């Protein structure tokens, strides 16, 4: 049966329709099981019924999706069968045509499944635009929003640029629809005079010469009969209107259908990937050196204050504060001359905002460093205590959003000792308020140590660390203040190790807590840290949107864990299918091949601590007989901490012995496990965390605990006693 490419044959409507790229080729060799139709060209009409689409490699995704959506719109059922060769090569004769027909019927996918598989493939902006046109024209609002959100991710366009593109496509579609319906386009509300005034104001804002700017300002006031005060209000209003995104509204179903993007960082927990970060400190404290250190980390992928940038990228330096030789000296010390991925603008100020935008548009930098806020305002009438200061930050914020770049804006702090936090930023409080984040750098009296804090940092824990400068190399190093962060990093490594056992799965927090064996709050902080670093994504659960789940992002090689994690193979099946509810991960740490009880903590630790076992250390000894796993899980949930790894046994299934004994020579794995657990115990001592001390020791054997104890310093042993005695007194 044959159909044209505009209207299907009305004969034998019971037969399914096969859409092919080449009608004549299919006509000669395909059997008469299908009605044949060609999708290349314009498809004006689609009849209800069952449809098959033969998608060859040369056909654009937009064509296939558009046809599938039209079939769906007509109330038909659509299947898609992809082929890896051209139709001409597959149906060279009748036998080949018959074989292809059988394959289509047996292996064609429902169009929703086929579309879901294509969502993993990246797109060019041109390809994404073609599909977006089809979605705007054919899909209901909620489905359209989901499709457009997925398309933006696939073409890797910033939210601002994609929104601008979609708005343009929707406007064109609406105009074409009105033209076909015979309607006239909506008339513009603005008068010709108002448009001229707007153009004159935009020209005024771009005028770099101060004298010319003053003359133009006077001419505008005279020409349009407005006062200087009214002109200032118009300038402010235009700036705000240009920088504010259009309001959007979603109902609950539409908003839930959008894929959450999460907070994006360049330097995890420190520097958001888009927006202005205001960096303030007193003169000479080292702000420029620290900013250039951060920039170099992004250029080369180096660590910055112990954090690795989420990606390498280009940098634009705006050096308006320091003389050129000082800038060159900092570049040499930090090795910035070793990169070709930066550009530098000298003697720039806010009157040349268009010049900065040209540079950002041409270079597409990851980071822009501006030194400094006071130096980029050369207009004598500028007052950083006025609302004018906020407008400058808002203009830079708009640039950062438009080009998906981070801007590090260096500024000074006030000399007042009564201020703290963001209040220390000099000038109007709106300067810090208009930025996305705030960094502060201060000096300690008679010391080379600097105090670095982040009083405003959305989506991350605030920083408060002490830094020292490696001046010859232009690098700042953390001297103290990040001890707790190091513990969270260790816990994070164990979380990654656990989740990599099933990289495609989504896990609830409770499952992760049970698997890694640390306290709830410590694990939550570690999970937040991993999300900030772009290693995990947090999402609402698909089975219960009130709950959240975590999953891995992309492929990466996690840092090696100091303590191996043994994960039981007793994993409930429902975990593989979005493991939620009350399912729990059971650790091998709690099982022994001999069925002997697992002691909570050795007498050597208890005696050294000087606390009776019955008071401080709960004896959960048991054998894993009938129902042992379930009872064990209940005990784990009651204590909220679960012992991490118990080292492996030797071939006779005997527990590892102390390192110093004559009767036993530990294996390499046992030695590494003993050393790793000793380090974890030291971390818990530093945090004065008795719960973690108890969790670490409760599944160790006597010999293993003795081996770990011998690795601790006298100070560590004394600290354990003190922690335990304090716990007893409570």
C-alpha positions in Angstrom: 0.0 0.0 0.0 1.2 3.5 -0.8 0.5 6.9 0.6 1.7 10.3 -0.4 3.7 12.5 1.9 0.7 14.7 2.5 -2.2 12.4 3.1 -2.4 8.8 3.9 -4.3 6.3 1.8 -7.8 5.7 3.2 -7.8 2.1 2.0 -7.4 -0.7 4.6 -7.1 1.6 7.7 -6.5 -1.6 9.7 -2.9 -1.9 8.4 -0.2 0.0 10.3 1.6 2.9 8.7 5.4 2.8 8.1 7.1 6.1 7.7 10.3 5.9 5.6 12.9 8.4 4.4 12.6 7.2 0.8 9.1 6.2 -0.5 10.2 4.9 -3.9 12.9 2.6 -2.4 10.5 1.1 0.1 7.8 0.7 -2.6 10.0 -1.6 -4.7 11.2 -3.9 -2.0 9.1 -3.7 1.1 6.1 -6.2 1.5 2.5 -4.9 1.5 2.1 -5.4 5.2 2.4 -1.6 5.9 0.8 1.5 4.5 3.9 3.4 3.3 4.4 7.1 3.9 7.4 9.4 3.5 8.5 11.8 6.2 11.0 13.8 4.3 9.3 17.0 3.3 6.2 18.5 4.8 3.8 16.2 6.7 0.4 17.9 6.7 -1.9 15.1 7.8 -1.5 12.2 10.2 -4.3 9.7 10.6 -5.1 7.8 13.9 -3.9 4.2 14.2 -0.6 2.4 14.7 2.5 4.0 13.2 6.1 2.9 12.8 8.9 5.3 12.0 12.1 4.0 10.4 14.9 6.3 11.6 18.0 6.2 9.6 21.3 7.8 10.7 21.0 10.7 8.2 17.6 11.9 9.5 17.7 14.8 12.0 16.3 14.0 15.5 14.0 17.0 15.1 12.3 15.3 12.1 11.7 12.1 14.0 10.5 13.8 17.2 8.2 16.2 15.3 6.5 13.3 13.4 6.2 11.2 16.6 4.6 14.2 18.4 2.2 14.7 15.5 1.1 11.1 15.7 0.6 11.5 19.4 -1.4 14.6 18.8 -3.6 12.7 16.3 -4.4 10.0 18.9 -2.2 7.4 17.2 0.3 4.9 18.7 3.9 5.4 17.6 6.9 3.0 17.5 10.3 3.9 16.3 12.9 1.6 14.8 16.5 2.9 14.4 18.7 1.6 11.6 22.5 2.0 11.3 22.6 2.1 7.6 20.7 3.8 4.8 17.4 2.3 3.6 18.9 1.8 0.1 21.6 -0.6 1.5 19.2 -2.5 3.7 16.4 -3.3 1.1 18.3 -4.2 -2.0 15.8 -6.9 -2.9 12.5 -8.4 -1.8 14.0 -10.9 0.7 15.9 -8.1 2.4 12.7 -6.0 2.6 10.9 -8.9 4.2 13.6 -9.3 6.8 13.6 -5.6 7.6 9.8 -5.8 8.1 10.2 -8.6 10.6 12.9 -6.6 12.5 10.7 -3.5 12.6 7.7 -5.4 14.1 9.8 -7.3 16.6 12.3 -4.6 17.8 10.7 -1.2 17.3 10.5 0.8 20.5 7.6 2.9 21.7 8.4 6.5 20.9 8.8 7.6 24.5 11.5 4.9 25.1 13.3 6.0 21.9 13.2 9.7 22.9 14.5 8.8 26.4 17.5 7.0 24.9 18.4 10.0 22.7 18.4 12.3 25.8 21.9 11.0 26.6 23.4 12.3 23.4 24.8 15.9 23.2 23.4 18.3 20.6 24.7 21.3 18.8 22.9 24.6 19.4 21.5 24.4 15.8 20.1 20.8 16.4 18.6 21.8 19.8 17.0 24.9 18.2 15.3 22.7 15.5 13.9 20.4 18.1 12.8 23.3 20.3 10.8 24.7 17.4 8.9 21.4 17.1 8.3 21.2 20.9 6.9 24.8 21.0 4.5 24.0 18.1 3.3 20.6 19.1 3.7 19.8 22.8 1.4 20.7 25.7 2.8 23.2 28.1 4.1 20.8 30.8 5.7 18.5 28.3 7.2 21.4 26.4 8.9 22.8 29.6 10.4 19.4 30.3 11.7 19.0 26.7 13.1 22.5 26.6 14.9 21.9 29.9 16.5 18.7 28.6 17.5 20.4 25.4 19.4 23.1 27.2 21.4 20.6 29.1 22.2 18.6 25.9 23.5 21.7 24.0 25.3 22.9 27.2 24.0 26.5 26.9 23.7 28.8 29.9 20.2 29.3 31.4 20.3 32.9 30.4 21.2 32.4 26.7 18.8 29.4 26.4 16.0 31.4 27.9 16.7 34.2 25.4 16.8 31.8 22.5 13.5 30.1 23.5 11.8 33.4 24.0 12.8 34.4 20.4 11.5 31.1 19.0 8.2 31.4 20.9 7.7 35.0 19.6 8.4 33.9 16.0 5.9 31.0 16.4 3.2 33.3 17.7 3.8 35.8 14.9 3.5 33.1 12.3 0.4 31.7 13.9 -1.2 35.2 13.9 -0.2 35.7 10.3 -1.9 32.4 9.3 -5.0 33.3 11.2 -5.1 36.7 9.5 -4.4 38.7 12.6 -2.3 41.8 12.7 0.8 41.9 15.0 0.3 43.8 18.3 1.3 47.4 17.9 4.2 48.7 19.8 3.2 50.8 22.9 6.3 53.0 22.9 6.1 56.3 21.0 8.8 57.3 18.6 9.9 60.0 21.0 10.3 57.5 23.9 12.4 55.2 21.6 14.7 58.1 20.7 15.1 59.0 24.4 16.0 55.4 25.2 18.7 55.3 22.5 20.1 58.6 23.7 20.4 57.3 27.3 22.1 54.1 26.1 24.6 56.2 24.1 25.2 58.3 27.2 26.0 55.3 29.3 28.6 54.1 26.8 30.4 57.4 26.5 33.9 57.0 28.1 35.0 60.6 28.0 33.8 62.5 31.1 33.5 65.9 29.3 31.6 64.5 26.4 29.4 62.6 28.8 28.5 65.9 30.7 27.7 67.7 27.4 25.5 64.8 26.2 23.7 64.7 29.5 22.9 68.4 29.3 21.7 68.0 25.7 19.3 65.2 26.6 17.8 67.2 29.4 17.2 70.2 27.1 16.1 68.2 24.1 13.5 66.2 25.9 12.6 68.8 28.6 13.4 66.6 31.6 15.4 67.5 34.7 18.7 66.0 35.8 17.0 64.2 38.6 14.4 62.6 36.2 17.3 61.6 33.9 19.0 59.8 36.8 15.8 57.9 37.6 15.4 56.9 33.9 19.1 55.7 33.8 18.5 53.7 37.0 15.2 52.2 35.7 16.7 51.2 32.4 19.6 49.4 34.2 17.3 47.5 36.4 14.9 46.6 33.5 17.9 45.3 31.5 19.2 43.2 34.4 16.1 41.6 35.7 14.8 38.4 34.2 11.2 38.1 33.2 9.0 36.5 35.8 7.9 32.9 35.2 5.2 30.9 36.9 4.8 27.1 37.2 2.2 25.0 38.8 3.3 22.2 41.1 3.3 19.5 38.4 5.2 21.7 35.9 7.8 22.7 38.5 8.4 19.2 39.7 8.8 18.1 36.1 11.8 20.4 35.7 15.1 18.7 36.4 16.7 20.5 39.4 20.0 22.0 38.4 21.5 22.3 41.9 24.1 24.9 42.9 27.1 25.1 40.6 30.6 25.9 41.8 33.9 26.6 40.2 35.8 26.3 43.5 33.6 24.0 45.6 32.0 25.7 48.6 33.9 29.0 47.8 33.3 30.4 44.4 29.9 30.1 42.6 30.2 29.4 38.9 28.0 32.5 38.0 27.6 35.8 39.8 29.7 38.4 41.6 31.7 37.5 44.7 32.7 40.6 46.6 36.2 40.1 48.1 37.0 42.7 50.8 40.0 43.4 53.1 42.2 46.2 54.3 44.9 47.7 52.0 48.0 45.6 51.7 46.6 42.5 53.3 47.1 40.3 50.2 43.7 40.4 48.5 45.1 40.7 44.9 47.6 37.8 45.6 44.8 35.6 46.9 42.6 36.5 43.9 45.4 35.7 41.5 46.1 32.4 43.3 42.4 31.4 42.8 42.7 32.5 39.1 45.8 30.4 38.6 44.1 27.4 40.1 41.3 27.7 37.5 43.9 28.2 34.6 46.0 25.2 35.6 43.5 23.0 37.5 45.6 23.5 40.7 44.3 23.3 44.3 43.2 26.5 45.9 43.0 26.4 49.7 42.7 22.6 49.6 39.9 22.6 47.0 40.3 21.5 43.3 38.3 23.6 40.8 35.5 21.7 39.2 36.9 22.6 35.8 39.8 24.5 34.1 38.9 27.6 32.1 39.9 31.0 30.8 40.4 34.1 33.0 40.0 37.8 32.3 42.0 40.1 34.6 40.9 43.7 35.0 43.8 45.5 36.6 42.7 49.1 37.4 44.2 49.4 40.9 47.8 48.4 40.9 50.5 49.7 38.6 51.4 47.3 35.7 54.8 46.3 37.2 53.2 45.1 40.4 50.7 43.0 38.4 53.5 41.5 36.3 55.4 40.6 39.5 52.4 38.7 40.9 51.9 36.9 37.6 55.6 35.8 37.5 55.5 34.6 41.1 52.3 32.5 40.6 53.4 31.2 37.2 50.4 32.8 35.4 52.7 33.6 32.4 52.8 29.8 31.8 49.2 29.9 30.5 47.8 31.3 27.2 44.2 31.1 28.4 43.9 34.6 30.0 43.6 38.2 28.9 44.2 41.4 30.8 42.5 44.8 30.6 44.4 47.8 32.0 43.0 51.2 33.1 39.3 50.1 32.8 36.4 51.7 34.6 32.6 51.3 34.7 32.1 53.9 32.0 33.6 51.4 29.6 31.2 48.5 30.5 30.7 47.7 26.9 34.5 47.1 26.5 34.4 44.5 29.3 31.3 42.8 27.8 33.1 42.6 24.4 36.1 40.9 26.1 33.8 38.4 28.0 31.9 37.6 24.9 35.0 37.0 22.9 36.9 35.0 25.5 34.0 33.3 27.3 36.0 33.1 30.6 35.3 31.0 33.6 36.5 33.8 35.9 36.8 37.5 35.8 39.0 39.2 38.4 38.4 42.9 38.9 40.8 44.9 41.0 39.3 47.0 42.5 35.8 48.4 43.1 37.0 51.9 44.0 39.5 52.0 41.1 36.9 51.2 38.4 34.9 54.3 39.4 36.9 57.3 38.1 33.9 59.6 38.1 34.6 62.2 40.8 30.9 62.3 41.6 30.7 58.6 42.4 29.8 57.9 46.0 30.2 54.2 47.1 27.9 55.0 50.1 25.0 55.8 47.7 22.6 53.6 45.7 24.8 54.2 42.7 27.3 51.7 44.2 24.6 49.0 44.1 23.9 49.7 40.4 27.5 49.0 39.5 27.4 45.6 41.2 24.1 44.8 39.6 25.6 45.7 36.1 28.4 43.3 36.8 26.0 40.7 38.1 24.0 40.9 34.9 27.2 40.3 32.9 28.1 37.3 35.0 24.6 35.8 34.6 24.4 36.6 30.8 27.7 34.8 30.1 27.6 32.2 32.9 30.9 33.5 34.4 32.1 34.1 37.9 33.3 37.6 38.8 35.7 38.2 41.8 35.3 41.8 42.7 38.1 43.1 45.0 37.1 45.9 47.4 38.2 47.3 50.8 36.9 47.0 54.3 35.8 49.7 56.6 38.2 50.9 59.4 35.4 50.8 61.9 36.0 48.1 64.6 32.3 47.9 65.4 31.4 46.1 62.2 31.5 42.4 61.5 30.7 40.0 58.7 29.4 41.6 55.6 29.1 44.8 57.5 32.9 45.2 57.2 32.6 45.8 53.5 33.3 49.5 52.9 30.6 51.7 51.6 26.9 51.0 51.1 25.6 47.7 52.6 24.0 47.2 49.2 27.4 46.4 47.7 27.6 43.1 49.5 23.9 42.5 49.3 23.9 42.8 45.5 26.7 40.1 45.2 26.2 36.4 45.2 28.9 35.8 47.9 31.3 37.7 50.1 34.9 36.9 51.0 36.8 38.7 53.8 40.6 38.7 54.3 42.0 40.2 57.5 45.4 40.3 59.2 46.4 39.4 62.7 48.4 42.0 64.5 52.2 41.4 64.4 51.8 38.2 62.5 52.1 37.0 58.9 48.9 34.9 59.4 45.8 36.1 57.6 42.2 35.2 58.6 40.0 34.2 55.6 36.2 34.1 56.1 33.1 33.8 53.9 30.3 35.6 55.8 28.0 35.3 52.8 28.1 32.1 50.8 24.8 30.6 49.7 24.5 26.8 49.6 27.7 26.1 51.5 29.1 26.1 55.1 30.9 29.4 55.9 34.7 29.3 56.0 36.9 30.5 58.9 40.5 29.6 58.4 44.0 31.0 59.0 46.3 31.4 56.0 50.0 31.8 55.4 51.5 33.1 52.2 54.2 31.3 50.3 55.3 34.7 48.9 58.0 33.6 46.4 55.4 31.4 44.6 52.3 33.6 45.2 50.4 30.8 46.9 48.3 30.8 50.0 48.1 27.8 52.3 45.8 26.9 55.2 47.6 27.0 58.5 44.6 26.0 60.7 40.9 26.0 60.9 40.0 23.2 58.4 40.3 20.2 60.7 36.6 19.4 60.6 36.6 19.8 56.9 39.4 17.2 56.6 37.2 14.7 58.5 34.3 15.4 56.2 36.6 14.8 53.3 37.5 11.3 54.7 33.9 10.5 55.2 33.2 11.7 51.6 35.8 9.3 50.2 34.0 6.4 51.9 30.6 7.6 50.6 32.0 7.6 47.1 33.5 4.2 47.5 30.1 2.8 48.6 28.1 4.5 45.9 30.5 3.3 43.2 29.5 -0.3 44.0 26.3 0.6 42.1 27.1 3.8 40.1 23.6 4.1 38.5 21.6 3.8 41.7 20.0 6.5 43.8 20.5 6.3 47.5 18.6 7.8 50.4 20.7 9.4 53.2 19.8 6.7 55.6 21.2 4.0 53.3 24.5 5.9 53.0 24.7 6.5 56.8 24.2 2.8 57.5 26.8 1.8 54.8 29.7 4.1 55.8 29.2 3.9 59.6 29.5 7.5 60.7 27.1 9.7 62.7 24.1 11.2 60.9 25.2 14.9 61.1 28.8 14.1 59.9 27.4 12.2 56.9 25.0 14.9 56.0 27.8 17.5 56.0 30.0 15.2 53.9 27.1 14.7 51.4 26.7 18.5 51.1 30.4 18.8 50.5 30.2 16.2 47.7 27.2 18.0 46.1 29.1 21.3 46.2 32.1 19.7 44.5 29.9 18.4 41.6 30.4 14.7 42.5 26.8 14.1 43.7 23.4 15.4 42.7 20.6 15.7 45.1 17.1 15.1 43.7 13.6 14.5 44.9 12.7 10.8 45.1 10.7 9.5 42.2 8.6 7.3 44.4 8.0 9.9 47.1 8.8 13.5 46.2 8.9 14.5 49.9 12.1 12.5 50.3 15.5 13.2 48.7 18.0 10.9 47.1 21.6 11.2 46.0 23.3 9.9 42.9 26.8 10.1 41.3 27.5 12.6 38.6 29.4 11.5 35.5 32.6 9.4 35.7 35.5 10.2 37.9 38.2 8.4 39.9 37.7 8.9 43.6 40.7 9.4 45.9 41.8 6.2 47.6 40.3 5.5 51.0 42.6 4.9 53.9 40.2 2.2 55.1 38.6 -0.3 52.7 34.9 -0.6 52.8 33.4 -4.1 52.7 29.9 -3.9 51.4 27.6 -6.9 51.9 26.1 -8.6 49.0 22.8 -8.7 50.9 21.3 -5.7 49.0 17.5 -5.6 48.7 16.3 -5.7 45.2 14.2 -2.6 45.6 17.4 -0.6 46.0 18.3 -1.3 42.4 15.0 0.1 41.4 15.3 3.5 43.2 16.1 2.0 46.6 13.9 3.8 49.1 11.7 3.2 52.1 13.1 1.3 55.0 15.6 -0.8 53.1 19.1 -0.8 54.7 22.6 -1.7 53.5 24.1 -4.5 55.7 27.9 -4.4 56.2 30.1 -7.5 56.2 31.8 -5.9 59.2 29.1 -7.5 61.5 29.4 -11.1 60.2 32.0 -13.8 61.0 32.4 -17.0 59.2 32.8 -18.9 62.5 29.5 -17.4 63.9 31.4 -16.1 67.0 30.1 -12.9 68.7 31.6 -9.6 67.7 32.7 -7.5 70.7 32.0 -3.8 70.9 35.3 -2.6 72.3 38.4 -4.3 73.8 39.3 -4.3 77.5 42.5 -2.6 76.6 40.7 0.5 75.4 38.2 0.4 78.3 40.9 0.1 80.9 43.0 2.8 79.4 40.0 5.1 79.3 39.3 4.2 82.9 35.5 3.8 82.4 33.5 0.6 83.3 32.3 -1.1 80.2 28.8 -1.5 81.5 28.4 2.3 81.8 30.0 3.7 78.7 30.2 0.8 76.2 27.1 -1.0 75.4 27.7 -4.7 74.9 25.9 -5.6 71.7 27.6 -9.0 71.4 25.5 -11.4 69.5 25.8 -14.2 67.0 24.3 -13.9 63.6 22.0 -16.8 63.9 18.4 -16.9 62.8 17.1 -13.3 62.2 20.6 -12.0 63.0 20.7 -9.5 60.1 17.3 -8.0 60.9 18.2 -7.6 64.6 21.5 -6.1 63.7 19.9 -3.5 61.5 17.5 -2.5 64.3 20.5 -2.1 66.7 22.3 0.0 64.0 19.3 2.3 63.7 19.1 2.8 67.5 22.7 4.0 67.8 22.7 5.9 64.5 26.4 5.0 64.1 27.7 1.8 62.6 31.2 0.5 62.8 33.3 1.0 59.7 35.5 -1.7 58.3 36.8 -4.7 60.3 40.1 -5.9 58.7 40.2 -9.1 56.8 40.9 -12.4 58.4 43.7 -14.8 57.4 43.3 -18.0 55.6 42.2 -19.9 58.8 39.5 -17.2 59.4 41.4 -16.0 62.4 41.2 -12.3 63.3 44.2 -10.1 62.6 46.9 -9.9 65.4 48.7 -7.0 66.8 51.5 -5.7 64.6 54.1 -6.2 67.4 53.4 -9.8 68.2 56.0 -12.6 67.5 53.4 -15.2 66.7 51.8 -13.4 63.8 53.1 -11.5 60.7 50.2 -9.3 59.4 49.4 -9.2 55.7 49.8 -5.9 53.7 46.0 -5.5 53.8 45.9 -5.9 57.6 48.7 -3.4 58.1 46.9 -0.8 55.9 43.6 -1.4 57.7 45.3 -1.0 61.1 47.0 2.2 60.1 43.9 3.6 58.4 41.7 2.9 61.5 44.3 4.6 63.7 44.1 7.7 61.5 40.3 7.7 61.7 40.5 7.4 65.5 42.9 10.4 65.6 40.4 12.4 63.5 37.6 11.5 66.0 39.8 12.6 68.9 40.5 15.9 67.2 36.8 16.5 66.9 36.2 15.4 70.5 33.6 13.0 69.1 32.9 10.1 71.5 30.2 8.6 69.3 32.7 8.1 66.4 35.3 6.7 68.8 32.7 4.2 70.0 31.6 3.4 66.5 35.1 2.8 65.3 36.0 0.4 68.0 32.9 -1.6 68.6 33.6 -4.3 66.0 37.4 -4.6 66.4 39.0 -7.8 67.8 41.2 -7.7 70.9 44.4 -8.1 68.9 43.4 -5.5 66.3 42.5 -2.9 69.0 45.9 -3.5 70.7 47.6 -3.0 67.3 45.8 0.3 66.7 46.4 1.5 70.3 50.2 1.1 69.8 50.1 3.4 66.9 48.6 6.3 68.9 50.8 8.9 70.6 50.7 9.5 74.3 48.8 12.7 73.7 46.2 10.8 71.7 45.8 8.2 74.4 45.4 10.9 77.0 42.8 12.7 74.9 40.8 9.4 74.6 40.7 9.2 78.4 39.6 12.8 78.7 36.8 12.4 76.2 35.5 9.2 77.9 35.6 10.7 81.4 33.7 13.8 80.2 31.1 11.5 78.6 30.8 9.6 81.9 30.3 12.8 83.8 27.4 13.7 81.5 
